[in-house]
Amino acid sequence: MMDNLKNITKNLGIEEKVYFVGYLSGNEVQKMYKAADVAVFPSTYEPFRNCCIRSNASEKSRLLYQM
C-alpha cells in the first residue's frame, strides 16, 4: 500500500510536498498536525477513526478513505 501511495504522489508531481511519516509518538503527532495543511488517513482498519478525532484539535482538513 505504501509503495502505491508513493508512486501516486510521484506521478502527480507532489512527492516533495507529501510526507509519509509512519508511527509517531503523542507529542510528535500533535506537532505534525499543526504543521500540516491537510491530513490524509488511508486505512485498511481503523474502527473508531481515532486519528481523525485527534486531528480535530488541529482544525485541519482531513481526507479519509477505506482501502
N, C-alpha and C positions, 0 to 999 in steps of 0.2 A: 504494500500500500504506500509506504513512504517513497519508494523509488518512483512510483507512478505519479504521485503528487509533485515531486521534484521535477520530473520531466514536463509536467503540465506548466509549472512556473517558468521553466526554461523556454518552452515553446511560445509562451505568451510574452516573453521578454521582460519578466518581472522578478527573475530569480535574485537580483540584488536587493529587492525590496521585501522579500518574503523570508521569514526565519522559521526553521523547524527546530524547536528547542528541546523536545523530549521532556523528560521528567524535570520538574523544578520544585524546590522547597517552598514552603508557605510564603516567606518573605520575597523570594525570587519571583514567585507568581504575581504578587501584587505589583512589584516593580515593572514586570513585563506588561501587565495590563495597562498600567499608567503610561508606559512609553508607546504603546500600540495605537494605531489609528482604527484598526479593525481586528477582532479576534475571530478566528475560524476554528471550528471544532468538528473535524470529521471523526466519526466514531463507529466502531463495529459493535460496541456495547457500552452504554452509559445509561443505566436505568433511571436515574434521578436528575440527570443533566447538572450534576454538581458544579462542573466547570462554568456553566452559564450563570448559575446562582452566584458564584464567587465573582464572576466578571461584572455583575451588575453594579458593584461598588465603584468600578472604574468609569461607569457611564459611557462605555464604548459600544459601537455597533458590533453585533455578533452574527455569525453565519453558522448554521447547524445543518448537517445532513447525515442521514443514516446510510451507511455503506453496506 
